[in-house]
C-alpha cells in the first residue's frame, strides 16, 4: 500500500461526514474541488497572507495586491450593488484587522517572542504508512528561555466563552505540535491562539434593506454630519461606552456608516483615528489565548484513533472501486 497522506482538513471532514470526505478528497483518489464561494474562508486566507509578512515588515506594501486578489477570486457574473458592497466590506475587514493587529498585538508578541518560521510545512509518520501533513502559521521562540511555541491565527465572528474554551480540545493543538517536535527533537511549550474578531453580522445597511454586515469598530464608523463653519463633522467608534463607571451613549443625529467609503482617507485613516481616540474599542477586536499544551495520554489516543481512521478510509476507498454501489455503506 502506498503512503496515506492526510491532514487536519481531511481528518475533520471524515469526522463531520464520511460522504463529505469521499467527495472532497477520495473520489478518483484526488477528490472533487467545489466551486461555491466561501467568503469566510477566503477572508481568513487573505488575512493570513498579510500576517505572513508582518515579521519582515512588508505587509503594508502587499495590501493592494492582496485585496486585488480577493476581488478577483470573488468575481461573479452580473454582480449586484449589494454584492459589490459585501466584497468591499470584506476587503475593509481584511485590511483593518491586519492594521489593528500590527498596531496592538504585534509589538507585544515581538517583545516576548522571536518569529523563526512562517508558513513552514511539516510531515510526520504516524505509523502504518499514515503521513500527517501540517503547515504552521508561525513558529516562535520565547526570548526569555528559548522555548518554542506555535502561533496560530484565527478569524472569527465573535470570541465568546464557547470559542475560547474549544481550543484546549481542538485537534490542531495536537496535529501541529507533533510534527514540529519530531523534526526538531524538542518539546514545545504549546500553541498560542490569536483571535482576530470580525464581529457578528448585526449591522443592517441601509436600514430595512435586509443587507447585513459584520459589526466591527474598525470598519464601521458613527458620524454626525456638521454644518460648517458653525459645526464640524463629528466621528465616533462606538454608540455606547462606559465612562467613570457610568454608561454613556451618543446623542441624536448620529448615523453608522461604512468607514471604508465615508471616512476621509479610507480604512487606513479610520483605523488610525480609532487607535488614537478610542483604543479600547480596537482592543476588543483581538483576543489572545495563553499557551495550550496537551497531555501525553490525549496525544497517544489521538494518534491511535487517527491512524485507525485513515486506514479504514483508504480500505473503503479501494473497496469502492470494485463495488461503486456500496458508497452508502462505505461512506455514509
N, C-alpha and C positions, 0 to 999 in steps of 0.2 A: 504493500500500500504506500502511495506517495504521502509526503508530509501533509498534515491537515493544518492549514493556516487559518487562524481565527483572530478576532479582536473583540473589543467591548461591544461594538455595534452588532456584530453577528450573534454574540452570546445573548445579549439582551433581546434581540429580535426573536430568537427562538423561545426565550422565556415568556415573552409577551404573546407570541402566536407562532407556532411551528409552521403554519402555512405562509405567514409573512416571511419567515426565514427562508423557506424554499424559493419563493418567487423572487425575493430580493437578492439572494446570494447563491442558491444552489441550482437553479434551473439551468440546464445545459452546462453545468459546472461553473458558471460565472454569475448567473442571476440577471434579472431584468432591471434596467435603470428607469425609474419613474420620471415622468415629465411634468408632474404637478409642482408648481412653485410653493416653496415653504419659506415664507418671509422671515419667520423667527430663526430658522436655521441659517439663512443667507445673511441676516443681520448679525447674528452671532459670529459667523465666519468672517465677515468684514471687520468687526471689532477685533477679533483675534489677529487678523492680518496686520492691523495697525499696531496692536500691542507687541507684536514680534519686533517692531522697530524701535520701541521705547528705550531699551538699554543702550543702543548706539546713537540715540537722539536723531533718527532720520524719519520719525513718524509723521511730523508735520508736513514735510515736503511730499509725502506719499498720499496725503489726504485726497487731493484732486483725482489721482489715478484710481485710488480705491473706490471712491464714490462713482467715478465714471464706469468702473467695472460693475458696480452694484446696479446702476441704472441700465446697463446693457443686459445683464442676465435676468432682469425683471421686466424686460420689454414684452409687451403683448400687442396683438393687432387691435387697432382702433381703441386705444385706451380712453377711458372717460376722464373727465376732470377730477372726479373723486379718486380714481385710481392713481393718477399722477400726484395728487396731494398726498396720498398714502405713502407713495415711494419717497417723496421729498421729506416726509416726516421721518421715515426710516433712515434716510441719509443724515438728517439732522441728529437723530439719536446716536448713530454711529460716531459722528464727529464730536458731539457734545460729551458722550460718555468717555471717549478717549482723552479729550482735553481735560475733563474733570479728574480722571484718574491720574494723569500726568501731574496735575497741579496739587492734588490732595494725597493720593496714595503712593505714588512713585517715590517722592522724597523720603517717606517713612520706610518703605521697603529697601531703598538703596542704602539708608543708614545702617540697617540691620543685616542685610544680605548682599552678597555679590552674585550677579547672574553669570553662570558659567556655561550654560547651554540653552539654546532657544529652538523649539520645534525639532528636537532630535528624535529619530526613530530607534526603537529598541525591539529586539526579538528574544524570546525566552522559550526553551524547550521544556514544556510541562511534563513530558513523558509520553510514551506510546505513540510518538510521532506528531503530537499536537504542539504546534508552534504558536505562541501568543505574541501578537504584534501590537505595539503601542507607540504613540507619539506624545511627548511631553509638551506642555506649553513652555514652562521654564524649569530648569534645574538650577537651584540657588544654593549658595554656601553661606552659612551664618558666620558673620565676621568674628564673633566673639570666640567661637570654638571650632570653626571649620567644618561643622556638621552639615550634611547635605539634606535638602528638602525639595519637594516638588511644589511648584507654584502653579495652581490651576485656576483659570479664569472662567467664570460662568455669567452669562447674561440671563436675567430673569425678570419677570413682570413684577414680582414683589418678593422680598427676602423676609417672609414671615417666619413664625415659630416652626412651622412644619418644614419649610425649606431649609432652615438652619439645622434642624435635628436629623435630616435624612442622611447627611454626609458621613457620619460615623458608621453607617450601614451600607453605603454605596460601594459597589464592586470596584469602582475606579480607585478607591483608596487602597485596594489590593493590587489590581491589574497593572497599575502604573509603577508601583513600588518594586514589585518582584523582578522585572527585567533589569532595572537600574542596579539593584543590589547584586544581582547575579553577575552583571558585566563589570561592575566596579569593585566587587568584593568587600563592600562595607554596608553596615546597617544605616538606613536613612532615618532622619529624625521625624519624618511624617509627611503628610500632604497638607499644604496650605490652600484654602479656598478663598478666592477673591470674587465677591459678587458685585456685578455692575447692574444696577436696578433700572429697568426701563420704565416701570410704573404700570399700574393697571389701566386697562382701556376704559377710562371713565370720563374722558373729555369728548363731548359731543359738539362738533363744529361743522357748519354753523348750527345754532340751536334748532332743535326739531328736525334736523336733516337726516338723522339715523346713521351718520358717519362718526365712528368712534376712534379716538386716538389715545396713545399712552399718556397718562398724566405724569409729566416729568418737568421739574422746575428748570432744567437746562434746555428744554426745547419749547416750552410754553411760557409766555410772559403775561403779567397783568398790566394793562395800560389804561391810563386816564388821559383822554385827549384834552390838550390845553387850548388856550385862546391867546396865542402870542400877540403882543408882547406882555399882556397883563398876567397871563397864567401859563407857565411852562408845562409841556407834556410830562407826565409822570409815569414811572415804571416800578413794578414790584414783582418779586419772585413768588410770593405766597399771598393767598387771600386771608388766611387765618394764621396766627402765630401767638406764642406766649412771650410776655414781657413783664418783668418784675413779678412773676408768679400769677399774672392775670392774662386771660385770653383776649387777644385783640383781633380786629378784622378791618379790612378796607371799607371805606365808606361808599357812597353812591357814585355812579359814573365810571366805575372800573369794568373793563371787559378783558376776558382772556383771549389772547391772540397767538398765532404761531410766530415764535421769535425768529425763526429762520427766514421768514418772509417780511415781518413788520419791524423788527428792531434794527435801527441803523447800524450797519456793519455786519449784520447776519449773526450766525451762530457763534463765531469766534468772539465777537464783541459782546454778545449776550452772556456767554459763559464767563467772560472776564468781569462783567458787571455783577453777576451773581456771586462770584468768588470774592469780590471786593465789598459788596454791600450786604450780602446775606449768605456767608459761607456755611452757616449751619444747615441751611436748606440744601446746599450742594452736597454736604457730608452724607445726607440721607440717601444719596444715590449709590453709595459704596458700603459694602459690608465685608468685613474681614473675619474669617473663622480660624481660630488657633489650630496648630498642627494636630492632625489626626493620624494615629498610629494603631493599626490593628494588631490583635494578639496572635500568637503562633497557631493556636488551635483553630481560629477562624480562617487563617491563611491556608492551613493544610486541608481543612474541609472544603474550602472554595476550590483549591487546585484539584482535589479528587473529583468533585462534582462536575467541574468544567471539563476535565479530560473525559469523563464518562459521557457527558452530554455531546461533546464534539465527535466522539467515536460513534455514538448512536446516530447522529445526524449524517455522518459520512456513510454509514452502513445503509441507512434508509434511502439516501440519495442513489447509491449504486443499485440497490434492490429495485428502486422505482424505474430504472432504465429498462428492466426486463418486464416489469408489471406496471405500466403507466396508469392503469385504472385504480391502483391502490393508494393514490395520493390522499384520499380522505382518511385512510388508516395510518399511513406513514407520516403524513404531515397534516394532522387535523386542525 
